[in-house]
């Protein structure tokens, strides 16, 4: 698994060897992270970890990636160890709303490991918060990830397949008539027809936006595939039900590549989710009515905290922060 920026993805044979090594070391790294988080003052454990790190320079590198993948919740627990107790104690003194349960979940390093640790084990590339890495694929195609996105890739003699596990990806596909280029995301797949396109996984499903030529979008549902042309967008839900194809300004839809977020008639929940890709920790919406409101606007993502505060000010939303890693909108 890789979390660095602009780089080449290696050939199939090298991929297999590297994946086998990284899978083994990733499992060890996650185990060390869980043990060190649970017992941070154990000197014997710390010495054993240092010996493991010294065995191979890649051990320390992969462990550092694990820390970044899990990072925010772990740092919260380490720097403010009383936070979890405060959250639990507070919840016992009031009705346990979904928001309070979500806060406790976010405060638990073990729960965060279970959620993001699994993603870290599955992905070949993960973009950190605030990163937008450009990946040069071995076939000449280009893949750019939005912040906090994750992909796995499977290239064979008969197919080039990218699995979007989380977030958003822009693809510029190199022509190869013998190997279709497919992006799998949620309940659907997008097959390039010599094209550039964007796929965005959201809480509601996924959307596909075409910037050049066309794509074919198929889903797990019984609906026939849809051909989506340049300057068009289609969405599908978690069950694979395709929506209507609609015209779209592709430059606005992919403004994230230039560090901007442009939205028109989107829910506050989805907008906060986009901004949250760039902010350390978790951003939670405590009021469902707030999250369901539809808004339009444009924000500069170079300072996502100011962008979030601007959204809150514009739509009269209260912002509460618990420590440096939990932000709650009401």
Phi and psi restraints in degrees (value plus and minus 20) as a CYANA .aco file:
   2 UNK   PHI    -142.1  -102.1
   2 UNK   PSI     120.7   160.7
   3 UNK   PHI    -145.6  -105.6
   3 UNK   PSI      -9.0    31.0
   4 UNK   PHI    -106.1   -66.1
   4 UNK   PSI     156.7   196.7
   5 UNK   PHI    -103.0   -63.0
   5 UNK   PSI    -140.9  -100.9
   6 UNK   PHI     -88.2   -48.2
   6 UNK   PSI      97.0   137.0
   7 UNK   PHI    -180.2  -140.2
   7 UNK   PSI     147.8   187.8
   8 UNK   PHI    -114.0   -74.0
   8 UNK   PSI     120.5   160.5
   9 UNK   PHI    -107.9   -67.9
   9 UNK   PSI     113.7   153.7
  10 UNK   PHI     -94.6   -54.6
  10 UNK   PSI     153.7   193.7
  11 UNK   PHI     -90.9   -50.9
  11 UNK   PSI     151.7   191.7
  12 UNK   PHI     -80.6   -40.6
  12 UNK   PSI     -66.5   -26.5
  13 UNK   PHI     -82.9   -42.9
  13 UNK   PSI     -64.7   -24.7
  14 UNK   PHI     -84.9   -44.9
  14 UNK   PSI     -58.6   -18.6
  15 UNK   PHI     -76.6   -36.6
  15 UNK   PSI     -65.7   -25.7
  16 UNK   PHI     -82.2   -42.2
  16 UNK   PSI     -65.5   -25.5
  17 UNK   PHI     -85.8   -45.8
  17 UNK   PSI     -64.0   -24.0
  18 UNK   PHI     -86.0   -46.0
  18 UNK   PSI     -60.3   -20.3
  19 UNK   PHI     -84.1   -44.1
  19 UNK   PSI     -59.6   -19.6
  20 UNK   PHI     -83.1   -43.1
  20 UNK   PSI     -64.4   -24.4
  21 UNK   PHI     -85.2   -45.2
  21 UNK   PSI     -67.8   -27.8
  22 UNK   PHI     -86.2   -46.2
  22 UNK   PSI     -56.4   -16.4
  23 UNK   PHI     -80.5   -40.5
  23 UNK   PSI     -63.9   -23.9
  24 UNK   PHI     -85.0   -45.0
  24 UNK   PSI     -65.9   -25.9
  25 UNK   PHI     -92.2   -52.2
  25 UNK   PSI     -53.2   -13.2
  26 UNK   PHI     -80.3   -40.3
  26 UNK   PSI     -63.7   -23.7
  27 UNK   PHI     -80.6   -40.6
  27 UNK   PSI     -61.7   -21.7
  28 UNK   PHI     -85.6   -45.6
  28 UNK   PSI     -61.1   -21.1
  29 UNK   PHI     -84.7   -44.7
  29 UNK   PSI     -63.3   -23.3
  30 UNK   PHI     -83.4   -43.4
  30 UNK   PSI     -60.5   -20.5
  31 UNK   PHI     -80.8   -40.8
  31 UNK   PSI     -64.9   -24.9
  32 UNK   PHI     -82.1   -42.1
  32 UNK   PSI     -60.9   -20.9
  33 UNK   PHI     -83.9   -43.9
  33 UNK   PSI     -62.7   -22.7
  34 UNK   PHI     -83.2   -43.2
  34 UNK   PSI     -65.1   -25.1
  35 UNK   PHI     -86.3   -46.3
  35 UNK   PSI     -62.1   -22.1
  36 UNK   PHI     -90.5   -50.5
  36 UNK   PSI     -55.6   -15.6
  37 UNK   PHI     -87.6   -47.6
  37 UNK   PSI     -58.3   -18.3
  38 UNK   PHI     -95.9   -55.9
  38 UNK   PSI     -42.1    -2.1
  39 UNK   PHI    -162.4  -122.4
  39 UNK   PSI      46.6    86.6
  40 UNK   PHI     -89.3   -49.3
  40 UNK   PSI     -34.4     5.6
  41 UNK   PHI    -128.2   -88.2
  41 UNK   PSI      -5.6    34.4
  42 UNK   PHI    -104.3   -64.3
  42 UNK   PSI      85.4   125.4
  43 UNK   PHI     -86.1   -46.1
  43 UNK   PSI     -58.3   -18.3
  44 UNK   PHI     -83.6   -43.6
  44 UNK   PSI     -62.2   -22.2
  45 UNK   PHI     -83.7   -43.7
  45 UNK   PSI     -60.5   -20.5
  46 UNK   PHI     -83.2   -43.2
  46 UNK   PSI     -61.2   -21.2
  47 UNK   PHI     -85.1   -45.1
  47 UNK   PSI     -60.4   -20.4
  48 UNK   PHI     -83.7   -43.7
  48 UNK   PSI     -59.7   -19.7
  49 UNK   PHI     -84.0   -44.0
  49 UNK   PSI     -61.4   -21.4
  50 UNK   PHI     -83.8   -43.8
  50 UNK   PSI     -56.7   -16.7
  51 UNK   PHI     -85.3   -45.3
  51 UNK   PSI     -61.7   -21.7
  52 UNK   PHI     -82.0   -42.0
  52 UNK   PSI     -63.1   -23.1
  53 UNK   PHI     -82.2   -42.2
  53 UNK   PSI     -55.2   -15.2
  54 UNK   PHI     -97.8   -57.8
  54 UNK   PSI     -34.9     5.1
  55 UNK   PHI     -82.7   -42.7
  55 UNK   PSI     -54.1   -14.1
  56 UNK   PHI    -176.6  -136.6
  56 UNK   PSI     110.7   150.7
  57 UNK   PHI     -79.0   -39.0
  57 UNK   PSI     -43.2    -3.2
  58 UNK   PHI     -93.2   -53.2
  58 UNK   PSI     -41.5    -1.5
  59 UNK   PHI     -80.2   -40.2
  59 UNK   PSI     -69.0   -29.0
  60 UNK   PHI     -85.0   -45.0
  60 UNK   PSI     -57.7   -17.7
  61 UNK   PHI     -84.5   -44.5
  61 UNK   PSI     -65.7   -25.7
  62 UNK   PHI     -90.4   -50.4
  62 UNK   PSI     -54.9   -14.9
  63 UNK   PHI     -83.1   -43.1
  63 UNK   PSI     -59.5   -19.5
  64 UNK   PHI     -82.9   -42.9
  64 UNK   PSI     -56.8   -16.8
  65 UNK   PHI     -85.1   -45.1
  65 UNK   PSI     -59.4   -19.4
  66 UNK   PHI     -82.1   -42.1
  66 UNK   PSI     -60.8   -20.8
  67 UNK   PHI     -82.1   -42.1
  67 UNK   PSI     -60.7   -20.7
  68 UNK   PHI     -88.1   -48.1
  68 UNK   PSI     -57.7   -17.7
  69 UNK   PHI     -86.3   -46.3
  69 UNK   PSI     -58.2   -18.2
  70 UNK   PHI    -116.0   -76.0
  70 UNK   PSI     -44.0    -4.0
  71 UNK   PHI     -41.2    -1.2
  71 UNK   PSI     -79.1   -39.1
  72 UNK   PHI     -81.0   -41.0
  72 UNK   PSI     -67.6   -27.6
  73 UNK   PHI     -88.0   -48.0
  73 UNK   PSI     -58.8   -18.8
  74 UNK   PHI     -83.3   -43.3
  74 UNK   PSI     -64.2   -24.2
  75 UNK   PHI     -82.2   -42.2
  75 UNK   PSI     -58.0   -18.0
  76 UNK   PHI     -81.2   -41.2
  76 UNK   PSI     -64.8   -24.8
  77 UNK   PHI     -86.1   -46.1
  77 UNK   PSI     -62.0   -22.0
  78 UNK   PHI     -89.7   -49.7
  78 UNK   PSI     -62.2   -22.2
  79 UNK   PHI    -102.0   -62.0
  79 UNK   PSI     -49.8    -9.8
  80 UNK   PHI    -150.9  -110.9
  80 UNK   PSI      49.6    89.6
  81 UNK   PHI     -82.1   -42.1
  81 UNK   PSI     -40.3    -0.3
  82 UNK   PHI    -102.1   -62.1
  82 UNK   PSI     -25.6    14.4
  83 UNK   PHI     -82.2   -42.2
  83 UNK   PSI     -66.4   -26.4
  84 UNK   PHI     -80.2   -40.2
  84 UNK   PSI     -62.9   -22.9
  85 UNK   PHI     -83.4   -43.4
  85 UNK   PSI     -59.7   -19.7
  86 UNK   PHI     -82.3   -42.3
  86 UNK   PSI     -64.4   -24.4
  87 UNK   PHI     -83.9   -43.9
  87 UNK   PSI     -64.3   -24.3
  88 UNK   PHI     -86.3   -46.3
  88 UNK   PSI     -65.4   -25.4
  89 UNK   PHI     -81.4   -41.4
  89 UNK   PSI     -61.2   -21.2
  90 UNK   PHI     -83.9   -43.9
  90 UNK   PSI     -58.9   -18.9
  91 UNK   PHI     -86.3   -46.3
  91 UNK   PSI     -47.4    -7.4
  92 UNK   PHI     -93.3   -53.3
  92 UNK   PSI     -40.2    -0.2
  93 UNK   PHI    -115.0   -75.0
  93 UNK   PSI     -16.9    23.1
  94 UNK   PHI    -169.5  -129.5
  94 UNK   PSI     149.5   189.5
  95 UNK   PHI     -82.4   -42.4
  95 UNK   PSI     116.3   156.3
  96 UNK   PHI    -101.0   -61.0
  96 UNK   PSI      69.2   109.2
  97 UNK   PHI     -96.3   -56.3
  97 UNK   PSI     142.6   182.6
  98 UNK   PHI     -76.0   -36.0
  98 UNK   PSI     -54.4   -14.4
  99 UNK   PHI     -86.5   -46.5
  99 UNK   PSI     -63.3   -23.3
 100 UNK   PHI     -86.9   -46.9
 100 UNK   PSI     -56.6   -16.6
 101 UNK   PHI     -85.2   -45.2
 101 UNK   PSI     -56.1   -16.1
 102 UNK   PHI     -86.2   -46.2
 102 UNK   PSI     -57.0   -17.0
 103 UNK   PHI     -84.4   -44.4
 103 UNK   PSI     -64.2   -24.2
 104 UNK   PHI     -82.4   -42.4
 104 UNK   PSI     -61.6   -21.6
 105 UNK   PHI     -80.8   -40.8
 105 UNK   PSI     -64.4   -24.4
 106 UNK   PHI     -85.8   -45.8
 106 UNK   PSI     -47.6    -7.6
 107 UNK   PHI     -99.1   -59.1
 107 UNK   PSI     -30.4     9.6
 108 UNK   PHI    -112.3   -72.3
 108 UNK   PSI      95.3   135.3
 109 UNK   PHI     -84.1   -44.1
 109 UNK   PSI     -57.2   -17.2
 110 UNK   PHI     -82.9   -42.9
 110 UNK   PSI     -63.6   -23.6
 111 UNK   PHI     -85.9   -45.9
 111 UNK   PSI     -59.2   -19.2
 112 UNK   PHI     -85.6   -45.6
 112 UNK   PSI     -58.6   -18.6
 113 UNK   PHI     -80.6   -40.6
 113 UNK   PSI     -62.0   -22.0
 114 UNK   PHI     -83.6   -43.6
 114 UNK   PSI     -55.1   -15.1
 115 UNK   PHI    -103.2   -63.2
 115 UNK   PSI     -78.3   -38.3
 116 UNK   PHI    -105.6   -65.6
 116 UNK   PSI     -45.3    -5.3
 117 UNK   PHI     -81.4   -41.4
 117 UNK   PSI     -59.3   -19.3
 118 UNK   PHI     -83.1   -43.1
 118 UNK   PSI     -60.0   -20.0
 119 UNK   PHI     -83.1   -43.1
 119 UNK   PSI     -62.4   -22.4
 120 UNK   PHI     -81.6   -41.6
 120 UNK   PSI     -54.7   -14.7
 121 UNK   PHI     -94.0   -54.0
 121 UNK   PSI     -48.5    -8.5
 122 UNK   PHI    -106.9   -66.9
 122 UNK   PSI     -50.4   -10.4
 123 UNK   PHI    -102.9   -62.9
 123 UNK   PSI     129.6   169.6
 124 UNK   PHI    -111.0   -71.0
 124 UNK   PSI     -52.0   -12.0
 125 UNK   PHI    -157.7  -117.7
 125 UNK   PSI     111.6   151.6
 126 UNK   PHI    -146.7  -106.7
 126 UNK   PSI     107.4   147.4
 127 UNK   PHI    -107.2   -67.2
 127 UNK   PSI     109.4   149.4
 128 UNK   PHI     -89.9   -49.9
 128 UNK   PSI     149.9   189.9
 129 UNK   PHI     -79.1   -39.1
 129 UNK   PSI     111.0   151.0
 130 UNK   PHI      65.5   105.5
 130 UNK   PSI     -29.4    10.6
 131 UNK   PHI    -109.9   -69.9
 131 UNK   PSI     129.7   169.7
 132 UNK   PHI    -156.4  -116.4
 132 UNK   PSI      47.3    87.3
 133 UNK   PHI     -87.7   -47.7
 133 UNK   PSI     127.8   167.8
 134 UNK   PHI    -127.5   -87.5
 134 UNK   PSI     104.2   144.2
 135 UNK   PHI    -129.1   -89.1
 135 UNK   PSI     104.7   144.7
 136 UNK   PHI    -113.2   -73.2
 136 UNK   PSI      88.2   128.2
 137 UNK   PHI     -97.8   -57.8
 137 UNK   PSI     138.2   178.2
 138 UNK   PHI     -85.2   -45.2
 138 UNK   PSI     -43.0    -3.0
 139 UNK   PHI    -107.8   -67.8
 139 UNK   PSI     -20.0    20.0
 140 UNK   PHI      79.3   119.3
 140 UNK   PSI     -27.8    12.2
 141 UNK   PHI     -94.7   -54.7
 141 UNK   PSI     142.6   182.6
 142 UNK   PHI    -144.2  -104.2
 142 UNK   PSI     116.0   156.0
 143 UNK   PHI    -146.9  -106.9
 143 UNK   PSI     104.7   144.7
 144 UNK   PHI    -135.8   -95.8
 144 UNK   PSI     110.5   150.5
 145 UNK   PHI    -121.0   -81.0
 145 UNK   PSI     120.4   160.4
 146 UNK   PHI     -95.7   -55.7
 146 UNK   PSI     147.5   187.5
 147 UNK   PHI     -78.3   -38.3
 147 UNK   PSI     124.8   164.8
 148 UNK   PHI      36.0    76.0
 148 UNK   PSI      16.2    56.2
 149 UNK   PHI    -124.2   -84.2
 149 UNK   PSI     139.2   179.2
 150 UNK   PHI    -163.8  -123.8
 150 UNK   PSI     119.0   159.0
 151 UNK   PHI    -157.4  -117.4
 151 UNK   PSI     134.8   174.8
 152 UNK   PHI    -141.4  -101.4
 152 UNK   PSI     129.8   169.8
 153 UNK   PHI    -149.5  -109.5
 153 UNK   PSI     123.3   163.3
 154 UNK   PHI    -157.1  -117.1
 154 UNK   PSI      78.2   118.2
 155 UNK   PHI    -123.2   -83.2
 155 UNK   PSI     105.2   145.2
 156 UNK   PHI    -146.8  -106.8
 156 UNK   PSI     151.9   191.9
 157 UNK   PHI     -81.4   -41.4
 157 UNK   PSI     -40.1    -0.1
 158 UNK   PHI    -127.5   -87.5
 158 UNK   PSI     -28.1    11.9
 159 UNK   PHI    -181.3  -141.3
 159 UNK   PSI     127.4   167.4
 160 UNK   PHI    -133.3   -93.3
 160 UNK   PSI      95.0   135.0
 161 UNK   PHI    -145.6  -105.6
 161 UNK   PSI     108.2   148.2
 162 UNK   PHI    -131.2   -91.2
 162 UNK   PSI     108.8   148.8
 163 UNK   PHI    -124.3   -84.3
 163 UNK   PSI      93.2   133.2
 164 UNK   PHI    -104.2   -64.2
 164 UNK   PSI      87.4   127.4
 165 UNK   PHI    -105.9   -65.9
 165 UNK   PSI     -47.7    -7.7
 166 UNK   PHI    -182.8  -142.8
 166 UNK   PSI     125.0   165.0
 167 UNK   PHI      67.4   107.4
 167 UNK   PSI    -159.9  -119.9
 168 UNK   PHI    -162.6  -122.6
 168 UNK   PSI     124.6   164.6
 169 UNK   PHI    -161.0  -121.0
 169 UNK   PSI     119.0   159.0
 170 UNK   PHI    -128.1   -88.1
 170 UNK   PSI     112.7   152.7
 171 UNK   PHI    -144.3  -104.3
 171 UNK   PSI     109.7   149.7
 172 UNK   PHI    -131.8   -91.8
 172 UNK   PSI      89.2   129.2
 173 UNK   PHI    -113.6   -73.6
 173 UNK   PSI     111.7   151.7
 174 UNK   PHI    -102.4   -62.4
 174 UNK   PSI     118.5   158.5
 175 UNK   PHI     -87.1   -47.1
 175 UNK   PSI     116.5   156.5
 176 UNK   PHI    -181.2  -141.2
 176 UNK   PSI      76.9   116.9
 177 UNK   PHI     -86.2   -46.2
 177 UNK   PSI     -40.0     0.0
 178 UNK   PHI    -109.1   -69.1
 178 UNK   PSI     -32.2     7.8
 179 UNK   PHI    -154.8  -114.8
 179 UNK   PSI      77.9   117.9
 180 UNK   PHI     -77.6   -37.6
 180 UNK   PSI     128.7   168.7
 181 UNK   PHI    -127.1   -87.1
 181 UNK   PSI      98.3   138.3
 182 UNK   PHI    -144.0  -104.0
 182 UNK   PSI     114.3   154.3
 183 UNK   PHI    -132.0   -92.0
 183 UNK   PSI      98.2   138.2
 184 UNK   PHI    -116.0   -76.0
 184 UNK   PSI     107.7   147.7
 185 UNK   PHI    -167.1  -127.1
 185 UNK   PSI      96.4   136.4
 186 UNK   PHI      40.7    80.7
 186 UNK   PSI    -148.0  -108.0
 187 UNK   PHI    -111.3   -71.3
 187 UNK   PSI      -3.7    36.3
 188 UNK   PHI    -165.1  -125.1
 188 UNK   PSI     148.3   188.3
 189 UNK   PHI    -151.0  -111.0
 189 UNK   PSI     126.8   166.8
 190 UNK   PHI    -140.5  -100.5
 190 UNK   PSI     101.3   141.3
 191 UNK   PHI    -126.0   -86.0
 191 UNK   PSI     103.9   143.9
 192 UNK   PHI     -91.4   -51.4
 192 UNK   PSI     120.2   160.2
 193 UNK   PHI    -135.9   -95.9
 193 UNK   PSI      31.8    71.8
 194 UNK   PHI      52.5    92.5
 194 UNK   PSI      58.1    98.1
 195 UNK   PHI    -179.1  -139.1
 195 UNK   PSI     153.4   193.4
 196 UNK   PHI    -145.1  -105.1
 196 UNK   PSI     113.1   153.1
 197 UNK   PHI    -174.7  -134.7
 197 UNK   PSI     146.6   186.6
 198 UNK   PHI    -144.7  -104.7
 198 UNK   PSI     116.3   156.3
 199 UNK   PHI    -144.3  -104.3
 199 UNK   PSI     108.8   148.8
 200 UNK   PHI    -147.3  -107.3
 200 UNK   PSI      96.7   136.7
 201 UNK   PHI    -103.7   -63.7
 201 UNK   PSI     108.9   148.9
 202 UNK   PHI    -147.2  -107.2
 202 UNK   PSI     157.7   197.7
 203 UNK   PHI     -83.8   -43.8
 203 UNK   PSI     -44.9    -4.9
 204 UNK   PHI    -112.4   -72.4
 204 UNK   PSI     -34.0     6.0
 205 UNK   PHI     130.3   170.3
 205 UNK   PSI    -137.3   -97.3
 206 UNK   PHI    -175.6  -135.6
 206 UNK   PSI     134.1   174.1
 207 UNK   PHI    -147.5  -107.5
 207 UNK   PSI     126.1   166.1
 208 UNK   PHI    -143.4  -103.4
 208 UNK   PSI     105.4   145.4
 209 UNK   PHI    -141.0  -101.0
 209 UNK   PSI     110.2   150.2
 210 UNK   PHI    -124.1   -84.1
 210 UNK   PSI     107.9   147.9
 211 UNK   PHI    -124.8   -84.8
 211 UNK   PSI     -45.2    -5.2
 212 UNK   PHI    -161.6  -121.6
 212 UNK   PSI     120.5   160.5
 213 UNK   PHI      37.9    77.9
 213 UNK   PSI    -142.9  -102.9
 214 UNK   PHI    -176.4  -136.4
 214 UNK   PSI     145.4   185.4
 215 UNK   PHI    -157.0  -117.0
 215 UNK   PSI     144.1   184.1
 216 UNK   PHI    -133.5   -93.5
 216 UNK   PSI     102.9   142.9
 217 UNK   PHI    -129.0   -89.0
 217 UNK   PSI     100.8   140.8
 218 UNK   PHI    -141.1  -101.1
 218 UNK   PSI     132.2   172.2
 219 UNK   PHI    -151.9  -111.9
 219 UNK   PSI     154.3   194.3
 220 UNK   PHI     -91.4   -51.4
 220 UNK   PSI     -38.3     1.7
 221 UNK   PHI     -94.0   -54.0
 221 UNK   PSI     153.1   193.1
 222 UNK   PHI    -103.0   -63.0
 222 UNK   PSI     -10.4    29.6
 223 UNK   PHI     -96.9   -56.9
 223 UNK   PSI     127.5   167.5
 224 UNK   PHI     -89.7   -49.7
 224 UNK   PSI     136.6   176.6
 225 UNK   PHI     -80.0   -40.0
 225 UNK   PSI     133.2   173.2
 226 UNK   PHI    -133.2   -93.2
 226 UNK   PSI     117.5   157.5
 227 UNK   PHI    -111.4   -71.4
 227 UNK   PSI     103.5   143.5
 228 UNK   PHI    -134.0   -94.0
 228 UNK   PSI     104.3   144.3
 229 UNK   PHI    -114.8   -74.8
 229 UNK   PSI     154.7   194.7
 230 UNK   PHI     -74.7   -34.7
 230 UNK   PSI     120.5   160.5
 231 UNK   PHI      44.1    84.1
 231 UNK   PSI      10.9    50.9
 232 UNK   PHI    -148.5  -108.5
 232 UNK   PSI     139.9   179.9
 233 UNK   PHI    -160.9  -120.9
 233 UNK   PSI     123.6   163.6
 234 UNK   PHI    -156.5  -116.5
 234 UNK   PSI     128.6   168.6
 235 UNK   PHI    -144.3  -104.3
 235 UNK   PSI     136.5   176.5
 236 UNK   PHI    -161.8  -121.8
 236 UNK   PSI     133.5   173.5
 237 UNK   PHI    -113.6   -73.6
 237 UNK   PSI    -192.1  -152.1
 238 UNK   PHI     -88.6   -48.6
 238 UNK   PSI     -40.9    -0.9
 239 UNK   PHI    -109.2   -69.2
 239 UNK   PSI     -23.2    16.8
 240 UNK   PHI      69.1   109.1
 240 UNK   PSI      -8.7    31.3
 241 UNK   PHI     -97.7   -57.7
 241 UNK   PSI     100.8   140.8
 242 UNK   PHI    -100.8   -60.8
 242 UNK   PSI     119.6   159.6
 243 UNK   PHI    -108.0   -68.0
 243 UNK   PSI    -194.0  -154.0
 244 UNK   PHI     -95.1   -55.1
 244 UNK   PSI     126.9   166.9
 245 UNK   PHI     -96.6   -56.6
 245 UNK   PSI     112.5   152.5
 246 UNK   PHI    -153.3  -113.3
 246 UNK   PSI     130.8   170.8
 247 UNK   PHI     -89.4   -49.4
 247 UNK   PSI     130.0   170.0
 248 UNK   PHI    -172.8  -132.8
 248 UNK   PSI     130.6   170.6
 249 UNK   PHI    -104.7   -64.7
 249 UNK   PSI      85.1   125.1
 250 UNK   PHI     -84.4   -44.4
 250 UNK   PSI     -48.3    -8.3
 251 UNK   PHI     -88.0   -48.0
 251 UNK   PSI     -52.8   -12.8
 252 UNK   PHI     -94.1   -54.1
 252 UNK   PSI     -59.6   -19.6
 253 UNK   PHI     -84.8   -44.8
 253 UNK   PSI     -49.0    -9.0
 254 UNK   PHI    -131.7   -91.7
 254 UNK   PSI       6.6    46.6
 255 UNK   PHI     -82.5   -42.5
 255 UNK   PSI     -40.3    -0.3
 256 UNK   PHI     -78.8   -38.8
 256 UNK   PSI     -47.3    -7.3
 257 UNK   PHI     -86.0   -46.0
 257 UNK   PSI     -44.0    -4.0
 258 UNK   PHI    -123.5   -83.5
 258 UNK   PSI      -8.4    31.6
 259 UNK   PHI      63.0   103.0
 259 UNK   PSI       4.5    44.5
 260 UNK   PHI    -148.1  -108.1
 260 UNK   PSI     133.0   173.0
 261 UNK   PHI    -138.5   -98.5
 261 UNK   PSI      97.0   137.0
 262 UNK   PHI    -139.6   -99.6
 262 UNK   PSI     108.7   148.7
 263 UNK   PHI    -162.1  -122.1
 263 UNK   PSI     127.9   167.9
 264 UNK   PHI    -159.1  -119.1
 264 UNK   PSI      90.8   130.8
 265 UNK   PHI      49.7    89.7
 265 UNK   PSI       8.8    48.8
 266 UNK   PHI    -117.8   -77.8
 266 UNK   PSI     136.9   176.9
 267 UNK   PHI     -91.2   -51.2
 267 UNK   PSI     130.6   170.6
 268 UNK   PHI     -79.6   -39.6
 268 UNK   PSI     -55.1   -15.1
 269 UNK   PHI     -79.0   -39.0
 269 UNK   PSI     -64.4   -24.4
 270 UNK   PHI     -90.9   -50.9
 270 UNK   PSI     -56.3   -16.3
 271 UNK   PHI     -86.5   -46.5
 271 UNK   PSI     -64.0   -24.0
 272 UNK   PHI     -82.4   -42.4
 272 UNK   PSI     -57.1   -17.1
 273 UNK   PHI     -80.4   -40.4
 273 UNK   PSI     -59.5   -19.5
 274 UNK   PHI     -86.9   -46.9
 274 UNK   PSI     -67.2   -27.2
 275 UNK   PHI     -85.0   -45.0
 275 UNK   PSI     -56.0   -16.0
 276 UNK   PHI     -82.0   -42.0
 276 UNK   PSI     -39.9     0.1
 277 UNK   PHI     -84.6   -44.6
 277 UNK   PSI     -37.2     2.8
 278 UNK   PHI    -131.0   -91.0
 278 UNK   PSI     -21.2    18.8
 279 UNK   PHI    -131.0   -91.0
 279 UNK   PSI     109.9   149.9
 280 UNK   PHI     -78.8   -38.8
 280 UNK   PSI     122.0   162.0
 281 UNK   PHI      66.9   106.9
 281 UNK   PSI    -174.6  -134.6
 282 UNK   PHI    -137.5   -97.5
 282 UNK   PSI     119.0   159.0
 283 UNK   PHI    -132.7   -92.7
 283 UNK   PSI      98.1   138.1
 284 UNK   PHI    -134.7   -94.7
 284 UNK   PSI     123.9   163.9
 285 UNK   PHI    -127.6   -87.6
 285 UNK   PSI      95.0   135.0
 286 UNK   PHI    -103.2   -63.2
 286 UNK   PSI     -37.8     2.2
 287 UNK   PHI    -138.6   -98.6
 287 UNK   PSI      95.6   135.6
 288 UNK   PHI     -81.5   -41.5
 288 UNK   PSI     -52.8   -12.8
 289 UNK   PHI     -84.9   -44.9
 289 UNK   PSI     -55.4   -15.4
 290 UNK   PHI     -86.8   -46.8
 290 UNK   PSI     -66.3   -26.3
 291 UNK   PHI     -83.5   -43.5
 291 UNK   PSI     -48.6    -8.6
 292 UNK   PHI    -106.6   -66.6
 292 UNK   PSI     -28.5    11.5
 293 UNK   PHI     -86.4   -46.4
 293 UNK   PSI     121.9   161.9
 294 UNK   PHI    -120.9   -80.9
 294 UNK   PSI     115.2   155.2
 295 UNK   PHI    -159.1  -119.1
 295 UNK   PSI     144.9   184.9
 296 UNK   PHI    -153.7  -113.7
 296 UNK   PSI     129.6   169.6
 297 UNK   PHI     147.7   187.7
 297 UNK   PSI    -192.0  -152.0
 298 UNK   PHI    -169.5  -129.5
 298 UNK   PSI     115.4   155.4
 299 UNK   PHI    -155.2  -115.2
 299 UNK   PSI     128.0   168.0
 300 UNK   PHI    -106.1   -66.1
 300 UNK   PSI     101.6   141.6
 301 UNK   PHI    -105.8   -65.8
 301 UNK   PSI     -18.2    21.8
 302 UNK   PHI     -86.9   -46.9
 302 UNK   PSI     -44.6    -4.6
 303 UNK   PHI    -151.8  -111.8
 303 UNK   PSI      63.3   103.3
 304 UNK   PHI     -85.1   -45.1
 304 UNK   PSI     -48.2    -8.2
 305 UNK   PHI     -84.4   -44.4
 305 UNK   PSI     -64.7   -24.7
 306 UNK   PHI     -84.0   -44.0
 306 UNK   PSI     -57.4   -17.4
 307 UNK   PHI     -80.9   -40.9
 307 UNK   PSI     -63.4   -23.4
 308 UNK   PHI     -86.2   -46.2
 308 UNK   PSI     -61.9   -21.9
 309 UNK   PHI     -85.3   -45.3
 309 UNK   PSI     -56.7   -16.7
 310 UNK   PHI     -83.6   -43.6
 310 UNK   PSI     -61.0   -21.0
 311 UNK   PHI     -82.1   -42.1
 311 UNK   PSI     -64.4   -24.4
 312 UNK   PHI     -83.6   -43.6
 312 UNK   PSI     -63.5   -23.5
 313 UNK   PHI     -84.6   -44.6
 313 UNK   PSI     -61.2   -21.2
 314 UNK   PHI     -85.4   -45.4
 314 UNK   PSI     -50.3   -10.3
 315 UNK   PHI    -140.8  -100.8
 315 UNK   PSI       2.2    42.2
 316 UNK   PHI      35.2    75.2
 316 UNK   PSI      31.6    71.6
 317 UNK   PHI    -128.7   -88.7
 317 UNK   PSI     113.7   153.7
 318 UNK   PHI    -102.5   -62.5
 318 UNK   PSI     118.9   158.9
 319 UNK   PHI    -136.6   -96.6
 319 UNK   PSI     104.0   144.0
 320 UNK   PHI    -141.2  -101.2
 320 UNK   PSI     118.5   158.5
 321 UNK   PHI    -139.2   -99.2
 321 UNK   PSI     114.8   154.8
 322 UNK   PHI    -134.6   -94.6
 322 UNK   PSI      81.4   121.4
 323 UNK   PHI      48.0    88.0
 323 UNK   PSI    -189.3  -149.3
 324 UNK   PHI    -105.3   -65.3
 324 UNK   PSI     -24.1    15.9
 325 UNK   PHI    -143.8  -103.8
 325 UNK   PSI     -18.6    21.4
 326 UNK   PHI    -146.7  -106.7
 326 UNK   PSI     102.3   142.3
 327 UNK   PHI    -141.1  -101.1
 327 UNK   PSI     108.4   148.4
 328 UNK   PHI    -138.4   -98.4
 328 UNK   PSI     110.2   150.2
 329 UNK   PHI    -127.4   -87.4
 329 UNK   PSI     114.8   154.8
